[in-house]
């Protein structure tokens, strides 16, 4: 099935095809699904030149539209990134397939046997921005967990996503998985896209992955279940008893390793006693990394070149080499600040005091809470899940990086010999 044909179909017919495909997909064995993912990975590597050629078109448009560096980084593909995409897909083939697992089983007094088993959700609607790798990551996880998927990527990555889905379809033709199991909505028309939000007869769950505006739009307008992936206004609290070497290493990594991703550090909360002892070293290290500091009055007093932080800065997900810094008195103030401005994604404390660490980790409400480690580990691959379909910041069904188990639900299967009630 070509991308050209897909663009001529209505979103309704695409969703209907996905629903039909999900039926047959749910019956496939783990071996058949893994073989299909391996075939997709092989095809992606084989067609790397074509994919990069199409990605260049998106990058050219991005430069003409003056997208910022962080956005362009998320949009850009390279040979190394394509290899990483294929590798992540192969890693998914090595993961345990949860479909068919017996969660629990028991016998009732009347002899009725009950099994609670894991089954696919059905059809996943994936709405995302900028990152072409999500096209493959989401497809791989959906197919491995027995789900069909309807993909709606951002218009900024249209050429890249069309190329990737075309390659996926080329691979699926050679497998047991019908090409209709992977649908791509090749339009920039928001009104057409928003039809997806209300198609509860065809779509079982929506997963938005992107900026605050996208996620809020989907949550507000959808009439079908949404697995909400939140933005990452990530905080790190440096306690009075924090080791200086650990602070420098962890802060630099969390902020600069990949500043354009959702688990990157955005706000640094520093105990005033630690700050007085170590401010010169900290500022020196941040300056070496070309980090732009947005500081409170204490910070700007000691570092005049720092920008004055406003209320907006405390709530900002910069996705760049900008960092908000606030000087506070204790861990209680850190927790209070995070409660006010956090997005329940990833939060961290650096301290050698186990009691303070325990208090922070117990009281902070987030999908991932760290002690003496970088927040960059809030990632499906880093945590051993393989590619992730998103990081959930809600509390129902799934929380944190969502791998295969998050894309299944349960079904009660009851066997009897004529029991009635």
N, C-alpha and C positions, 0 to 999 in steps of 0.2 A: 504494500500500500504506500503510495507516494505522498509526500507532503503536499504536492500540488493538488491531489484529489482531496486531501483532508481540508484544505482551505475552502473548497467549494461546498462543503457540507455544513449544515447548521450545527450549532453546539448541541442541540437536542439529539440529532442523529448520532453524533459522536458519543455522547453519553450513553445512548441506547446500545450502540455497538460495544462499548466498554462493559456494560452490564451483562450482555450476552456472553462476552469473552470471559468474564469473571466466573461464570458458571462452570465452564470447561477447565479454566485455570485452577479452580479449587480442587479438581480431581487429580491433578498431576502429582507424580511422586517427587520427592526431594531430588532424586537423581536427574529427572527430566528438567526440573527448574534450574539446577546447578549447571547442567550442560548448556542451557540457554544463556545463562549469565556469562559462562566462559566464552561462548560464541560471540556475545556482544563485546566483551573485553577485547577479544582478538580482532574483531572488526573495527573497533575504535582505534586500536594501534595501527591497523592496516590503512585506515583512512585519515590518519593524522594530518597529512598535508591538506586534504580537502577541508577538514574541520578548521585548521588554522587559517586557511584562505578565507573562509566565511567569517571567522572571528575578526579578521582584519577589517572587514566591512563595518562591523559593529564598533570597533575601536575608532575608525575614521569618523563615523557619525558622532561618536562620543566626544572626540576632540573638537569637532565643529560646533557641538552644543556646549562646549566648555565644562564637561563633567569634571569634578574634582579628582585629585590623585587617588583618594581612597576608593571612590566609585570605579575608576578606571582599573585599579588593581583587582577589584572583585570581578570585573568584566573580562579581564585579559586571560587568554589561554597561551600556553607555550608547550613545547615538546615535553618538558618535564611535568607540567601539570596534566597533560593528556595521559602520560604514562602513569601518573598518580591516580587519575580517575579510573583507568583500567585496572590498576593494582587494587584499589579499594573494592572494585566489583568482584575481583577474584577472591578477596578476603571474605566477602559476603558468602561465597560458595562454601567456605570452610566453617561458617557458623551453623549452629544447631538450628534446624527448621522446627519452629514451635507448633506448626499446624498438625493437628492430630494428637498432640500431647494430652494425656489424661491429667487434669489438674487435681481431681480427687474422684473417688468412687466409693459407693457403699450400698448395702442392701437394706431395704425397709423390712419391717416386721411381717409385712404381707408377702414377702418374697420378691418384690419389685427391685430390680437392679438399676442403680442410678450411676451414670458416668457424666462428669463435667469435663468437656474437652475443649481445646483451643481450636478456633476456626478463623478463617480470614474475615476481615471486615466487609469485603466485597469490592466496592469501587471507591478509590481515593481521589479526591479533587485536590491537586497541588497548585497553589498560587504563590509565585515567588518572584523575586527581583534580581536582576543583574548577574547572578552567579550561574554560568552555564554548567558547572559541575553538578549543580542540584538536579539538573535534568537526568543525569545518569545515576546519581546516588539514590534519588527518590524512586526511579524506575527499578533499579536493582533490588531495593528493599521491598518494594511493592510486589514485584513478581516472585521473589523468594518466599514471601509470606502468603502467596496465593491470591493476591489482589490485582485487579486491573487498575489503571491509573489514567486520569485525565490531567494533562499538564498545561498550565497557563503561566509561561514565563514572562518577564518584563519585556516591553517593546525595545528596550535598549540592547537586549541580547537576542533579538529576533533571528538574525542570520545564523548565529552560533547554535541556538536551540533547534532551529529547523534542520541544520546539518546533522546535529547529534541524533535527533529523532529519526532522520532518514537512515543513518547508519544503524541505529537500533532495529529499525524495521528490516533492513537488509539482512541483519543477523537472525532475526526471529523467523524469517521465511524458512530457515534451515533447521528449525527446532519444533518442539511440540507445542510451544506457546503461540497462540494466534496473534498476528500483528495488531488486531483490533484491541488487544489488551493494553496497548500503549497509544493513547490519543494525545494529540498536541493541538491546542487552539492557537492558530497562527493569525492573530489579529491584535491590533492595538486599540480597538474600539472598546471602551470601558462598559458601555451599555450592554454589548454582546457578552462580555466577560461576566457581568453581574447576573446574567441568567443562571450561571453555574451556582450562585448562592442559594437558589430556591428550588433546585431540581432534586427534591428529596426522594422522588420515585426512582431515580437513577444513581445518585451519588450518596454514599453512606456516610462520608465524613469529609470535611474540608480541612486542609492544613495550609495556613498562610505562613510564609517565611520571608521576612524582609523588614522594612522600616516600620516605625510606629504608625504612620498614616495607613499603610496597607493593612496591617493587622487590625487596627481599630475599625477600618471600613468593613472588612470581612466579618468581624465579630458583631458589628452593629447591624449589618444588612442580611446576614445569613439566616435562613429559616431551617437549616439542617445542622447537625452537630459540627462543632469546630474544635479541632485540637490546636489550641492556641500556643504559638511559639512567640515568646516575648522578646522585646529589645533588651540589650544588655548594658544598663547603666551600672557598671561593675565597680565596687568599692574595695579598698584595702585599708585596714586600720593598722597603723604602726604603734604598738603599745610601748609604754615606758621601758619595758624589759625586753625590747626587740634587739636581736643580734644585728650589728651594723652590716656585716658582710652579707648576711642573709637578706637584709632589707634591700641593699643595692642590687644584688643579683636578681631577686624576685621581682622587684619593681620594674627594673629595666626590661626583663623578659616579658612580664605581663603587659607592659605598655608598647614595646617596640617590636616584638617578634612578628606579629601581624596586626598592626593597629586597626585595620579595617574589618576585623571580625568581632562577633558579638561577645566573645569571652575575654576581650582585651580590657585592661584596666582603664577606667575613665575618671575616677575620683579617689584621691589619696587623703585619708584622714590621719593626722599625726598627733600623737600625744605631745603636749607642750614641753614636758621635761626632756623627752627624747629629741625633740626639734632643737631646743637650745644647745644640746650637746653636739649635734651632728648636722646642723643645717648647711654648713659650708660644703661638706663632702657630698651631701645629697644634691644640692643645687649644681655642684660641679659635674656630677655624673649625669644629671638630667640635661645639662647644657651640652655635654659631649654627644648626646643622642639627638640633639636638635629638637628637644621637646619644648613646646610653648606652654608656659605655666599660666593658669588662671587662678589667682590666689586671693584669700581673704585679706583683711587689713594687716594681720600679723605677717603674712607672707610678703605682701607688697612693701611693707616697712623694711624688711631685711633684704628684699630683692626688688629694687625699684623697676627693673625692666619687665617684671611680671605684669600681666594684664589683671585688672581688677575683676574679680569674679562677681557675677550678678546672680540673681535667683535662677535665671535660665541655665547657668553653668552647672548648678548642682543637679539639675535634672537631665543634663545633656548626654546623649550617646554620641561622642565626637566621631568615632571611627577614623581617627587621624592622630597625628603626633601632638595633640593637645591634651592637657591634663589639669584637672581642677584639684586644688590643694586647700584643705581647711585644717586649722590647728585647734585641737580640742583638749578637754581635761582628762577624760577617762573613757573606759570601755562603754559605760552607760550612754555617754554622749554619742559615741560611735554608733551604737545600736539604734539610738533615737534618730540619728541622721539617716541611717539606712532605711529605717521604717518609713521615713518621710519621703525619700527620693529614690529608693531602690526599685528595681523592676523584677525582683524575685528570681534573678538569673544566677549569678555567681558572686559570692562575697568572700573576703579573706581577712585573716588576722595574722600578723607577725609578732610573736612574743615567745619568750622563754618561760613565762609563768603559766603553768598548766591550769590553774584555777581560772585565770582570765580567759584562756583559750576555751575552756569548757563552757564558761558563761556565754561567750560570743557564739560558739557553735550551737548551743542549745537555744538561744534566744533569737538569733537572726533567722528570718523567714526567707529562704531562698531554695532553689532547686539543687544548688551545690554550694557548700560552705567549706573553706580551706583553712588549715592551720600550717603556717610556715611553708607554703607552696604557691606556685603561680596559678592564676585562674585559667591559664591557657589549656588546662587539662579537661575543661568542660567541653568534651568533644567525643563523639561516638567512637572514632578510631583510637584515640588516646586511652579510652576506658575499656577497650576490647569489644565494643559492640560492632565494629566494622563501620561502614558508611552509615551516617545518621540521616534521618529524614527531617530533623529539626530538633530544637531544644525546647521542651515544654516548660512553661513557667506557671502553668495552672496546677490544680491539685487533684482533679478527677481523671481517672483512667490511666494517665501517664504523666510523669514529671521528670525533667532533666533530658539528657540526650535520648532520643527515641529510636531504638533499633527494632529488630524484628518482633519481639513480643508486644510492643506497643501498637503494632499494626494488626493485631488479632483481637478477637473477642471470645466469649465462651458460649457453649451450647450444651444444654442438658439432654443427654440421650438415655432414655428409660426403656428397659426390656422387661417384659413380663410373660406370664403364661395364662392370661385371661383375667387378670385382676380388674375389679371394678370398685368404684367408691360410692 
